[in-house]
Amino acid sequence: MLKIQELRELIKLVDHSNIDEFTFESEGSKIKMKKNKETTVQTVVENKAQAQPVAPVVTEVPQVAVQPAQQQTEQAATVATSPAPAADENLHKIVSPMVGTFYASPSPDADAYVKKGDKVKEDSVVCIVEAMKLFNEIEAEVNGEIVEILVENGQLVEYGQPLFLVKA
């Protein structure tokens, strides 16, 4: 007989595979698993003099998210009107050196290290990225002025994700 943990692992394996149906028999125990897929069953009936059994035709119907036209237009307008600050080649990107949580200040009640328009030096601390309970101070790496802050306080950031744009 399978243990609960083994059964859970088996379910996960079947769920993440392309198998639709799975049967397992061992020592008199039988386990049968089937995936639920949304399908449309279509039966074709032909009028003939002799009645013959007809096999159903099964067609998978993919699910498509449909957005209202107004929402699509609003999204297109947002994309069209958003400025492209990265187009300016003179801007330096301060990027995250690791995956973690971005913090703009040393503590929740303290002021942010930098704000838009602040002047920074190479060794100026601009933020903290917390990873695995370690708080890593991120330095500007360049002399210049903060043009834009690209992330929100408390936001998860990826390795190499731009955090600030600095005009050198």
Backbone torsions as a table, in degrees:
resi	resn	phi	psi	omega
1	MET	NA	140.3	-179.7
2	LEU	-77.6	145.1	174.2
3	LYS	-80.9	161.9	-178.1
4	ILE	-58.1	-44.2	-178.8
5	GLN	-63.0	-40.8	177.8
6	GLU	-64.7	-38.2	178.7
7	LEU	-65.3	-42.2	178.0
8	ARG	-62.5	-42.7	178.6
9	GLU	-63.0	-40.9	178.8
10	LEU	-62.4	-42.5	178.4
11	ILE	-62.4	-44.4	179.2
12	LYS	-61.6	-43.9	-179.6
13	LEU	-61.7	-43.8	179.5
14	VAL	-67.4	-40.4	-179.3
15	ASP	-61.8	-40.0	-176.6
16	HIS	-89.1	0.3	179.1
17	SER	-98.9	178.5	177.0
18	ASN	-96.5	16.5	177.0
19	ILE	-79.3	132.1	178.8
20	ASP	-91.8	-28.4	-176.8
21	GLU	-143.3	139.9	-176.8
22	PHE	-141.2	133.8	177.2
23	THR	-126.7	134.7	-179.0
24	PHE	-130.7	127.8	177.4
25	GLU	-125.9	133.6	178.8
26	SER	-158.2	128.1	174.6
27	GLU	49.2	44.7	177.0
28	GLY	84.0	-6.7	177.0
29	SER	-97.7	145.1	-179.7
30	LYS	-133.9	130.3	178.0
31	ILE	-122.6	130.4	179.2
32	LYS	-128.1	126.5	-179.8
33	MET	-122.6	138.8	175.5
34	LYS	-132.2	139.8	175.2
35	LYS	-84.2	144.1	174.0
36	ASN	-89.2	117.7	174.9
37	LYS	-122.6	139.8	177.2
38	GLU	-75.2	118.5	179.9
39	THR	-131.8	155.1	175.2
40	THR	-109.6	125.4	179.2
41	VAL	-99.6	124.2	-177.5
42	GLN	-121.8	123.7	-179.5
43	THR	-105.0	128.8	179.4
44	VAL	-103.3	124.5	-179.4
45	VAL	-118.4	127.8	177.4
46	GLU	-111.1	139.7	177.4
47	ASN	-86.7	107.7	176.1
48	LYS	-129.3	162.5	-179.6
49	ALA	-63.7	-38.3	180.0
50	GLN	-101.5	131.8	179.1
51	ALA	-77.9	124.4	178.2
52	GLN	-121.7	145.1	177.8
53	PRO	-65.9	139.9	-177.8
54	VAL	-114.6	130.0	178.5
55	ALA	-84.1	137.0	178.3
56	PRO	-71.2	148.1	176.6
57	VAL	-100.7	124.1	-177.4
58	VAL	-107.0	126.7	179.9
59	THR	-124.8	128.7	177.1
60	GLU	-78.6	137.0	179.8
61	VAL	-111.3	111.9	179.2
62	PRO	-70.3	144.6	178.6
63	GLN	-88.4	130.0	-179.4
64	VAL	-124.2	129.1	177.4
65	ALA	-79.0	123.9	-179.3
66	VAL	-110.0	127.3	178.5
67	GLN	-102.8	146.3	175.0
68	PRO	-62.5	150.7	-177.4
69	ALA	-59.1	-37.1	-179.5
70	GLN	-64.2	-41.2	-179.8
71	GLN	-66.1	-39.5	177.8
72	GLN	-64.1	-40.5	179.5
73	THR	-64.8	-41.1	178.5
74	GLU	-63.3	-41.0	179.2
75	GLN	-65.1	-40.8	179.4
76	ALA	-64.8	-39.3	178.6
77	ALA	-65.9	-38.4	178.7
78	THR	-64.0	-43.5	179.3
79	VAL	-64.8	-40.9	-177.2
80	ALA	-69.1	-33.7	-175.9
81	THR	-91.6	-10.2	-179.2
82	SER	-72.7	132.0	-177.4
83	PRO	-70.4	155.8	178.5
84	ALA	-111.6	81.6	-176.9
85	PRO	-67.4	-21.9	-179.0
86	ALA	-72.2	-11.5	-179.4
87	ALA	-67.9	-26.5	177.9
88	ASP	-75.5	114.7	-175.6
89	GLU	-71.1	-14.4	-177.9
90	ASN	-83.2	-1.8	-177.8
91	LEU	-90.3	134.7	176.7
92	HIS	-98.1	134.9	177.9
93	LYS	-95.9	127.4	169.2
94	ILE	-92.5	118.0	-174.9
95	VAL	-109.4	158.9	178.3
96	SER	-75.2	128.2	179.2
97	PRO	-81.4	0.0	-176.4
98	MET	-161.2	169.0	172.7
99	VAL	-82.8	133.5	179.7
100	GLY	176.5	-162.2	179.9
101	THR	-108.6	129.4	-178.5
102	PHE	-82.8	130.9	173.7
103	TYR	-128.0	128.3	-177.3
104	ALA	-81.7	-15.8	-177.1
105	SER	-136.2	161.6	-178.5
106	PRO	-69.6	-24.0	176.6
107	SER	-149.8	160.6	-176.5
108	PRO	-58.6	-31.3	-177.8
109	ASP	-95.0	-0.7	-179.1
110	ALA	-91.8	161.0	176.5
111	ASP	-70.5	157.5	178.1
112	ALA	-66.2	150.2	177.5
113	TYR	-58.2	-47.7	-179.8
114	VAL	-139.1	154.8	175.3
115	LYS	-126.5	167.8	177.9
116	LYS	-59.5	129.4	179.7
117	GLY	97.6	-11.2	179.4
118	ASP	-71.5	146.2	174.3
119	LYS	-87.6	138.7	179.1
120	VAL	-129.5	155.6	174.2
121	LYS	-111.8	171.6	-177.4
122	GLU	-55.5	-38.1	-175.8
123	ASP	-97.8	10.4	178.2
124	SER	-72.1	131.8	175.4
125	VAL	-78.0	126.1	-178.1
126	VAL	-106.2	-22.3	-179.8
127	CYS	-170.5	-179.5	174.6
128	ILE	-125.1	138.2	170.2
129	VAL	-116.5	117.2	-178.4
130	GLU	-92.9	125.1	177.5
131	ALA	-136.4	123.6	178.3
132	MET	53.0	46.6	177.4
133	LYS	67.6	12.3	174.5
134	LEU	-107.5	129.9	-178.6
135	PHE	-98.8	110.3	-175.6
136	ASN	-102.6	120.5	178.5
137	GLU	-77.8	131.3	180.0
138	ILE	-104.2	127.9	-178.4
139	GLU	-98.4	160.2	-175.3
140	ALA	-68.1	-32.4	179.8
141	GLU	68.9	-3.7	-178.1
142	VAL	-154.9	149.7	173.9
143	ASN	-84.0	135.9	178.8
144	GLY	166.6	-159.2	-177.1
145	GLU	-123.0	135.0	177.7
146	ILE	-68.6	117.7	-179.4
147	VAL	-93.6	-39.4	-177.8
148	GLU	-153.7	142.3	173.3
149	ILE	-103.1	119.1	-170.0
150	LEU	-92.4	-8.6	-178.9
151	VAL	-129.5	159.8	179.4
152	GLU	-95.2	154.4	177.3
153	ASN	-62.0	130.8	179.7
154	GLY	87.1	-0.4	-178.4
155	GLN	-78.5	143.0	173.8
156	LEU	-74.3	135.8	179.1
157	VAL	-122.9	152.3	-179.9
158	GLU	-99.4	164.2	174.5
159	TYR	-62.4	128.9	177.6
160	GLY	81.9	1.3	-179.5
161	GLN	-73.6	130.7	177.7
162	PRO	-64.6	134.2	179.7
163	LEU	-106.6	-41.5	-177.0
164	PHE	-137.2	153.0	168.1
165	LEU	-112.3	130.1	-176.5
166	VAL	-122.5	130.0	173.8
167	LYS	-85.4	112.2	-175.0
168	ALA	-74.4	NA	NA
